[in-house]
Amino acid sequence: MAGINKVILVGNLGRDPEVKTIESGAKYARFSLATTESYKDRSGERKDRTEWHNILCWRGLAEIAEKYLTKGSQIYLEGKLRTSSWEDNGQKRTSVEIVADTFTMLGGARKGGEEPQKSDEGKTVPPPPISDEPKEEDDLPF
């Protein structure tokens, strides 16, 4: 049986995308994405925990990121985890990044007042409604 490697995130860009072109002419974009989880601690006080994710987009998706995304932009992103390892001055280094398959821009207009366009290399899936309320069909025994 084949495994599944799928990541879904909704978050805000921590910086503008850094876009480069490789020798073959293909573009790629890198940026950081912050996701924040809210919870209550033992005393009932609300706390936020922010996780930072390194994102990599290729080709057409990189061009859309370059044109429309800026620091602070909120996006819904689907992709897969990729881990890289290398040695640097005798030290083993490891990096985990998310290679984006698709993203959808959330919120209002972006750079230059242009309306956002849905990105897709394949298909774009709209973000699911975010709710903590259970659905009626959820009938879990625990």
MOPEFEN-V313997 format. One record per backbone hydrogen bond with DSSP energy under -1.0 kcal/mol. CO is the residue of the C=O (numbers start at 1). NH is the residue of the N-H. Records with the same first field share a line. If there is no record, write none. Layout:
CO = NH, NH
This chain:
7 = 79
9 = 77
11 = 75
12 = 34
13 = 72
18 = 30
20 = 28
22 = 25
26 = 22
27 = 59
28 = 20
29 = 57
30 = 18
31 = 55
32 = 14
33 = 53
34 = 12
35 = 51
37 = 49
39 = 47
41 = 44
45 = 41
47 = 39
49 = 37
51 = 35
53 = 33
54 = 98
55 = 31
56 = 100
57 = 29
58 = 61
59 = 63
60 = 64
61 = 65
62 = 66
63 = 67
64 = 68
65 = 69
70 = 73
73 = 13
74 = 106
75 = 11
76 = 104
77 = 9
78 = 101, 102
79 = 7
80 = 99
82 = 97
84 = 95
86 = 93
88 = 91
91 = 88
93 = 86
95 = 84
97 = 82
98 = 56
99 = 80
102 = 78
103 = 119
104 = 76
110 = 113
111 = 114
114 = 110
135 = 138
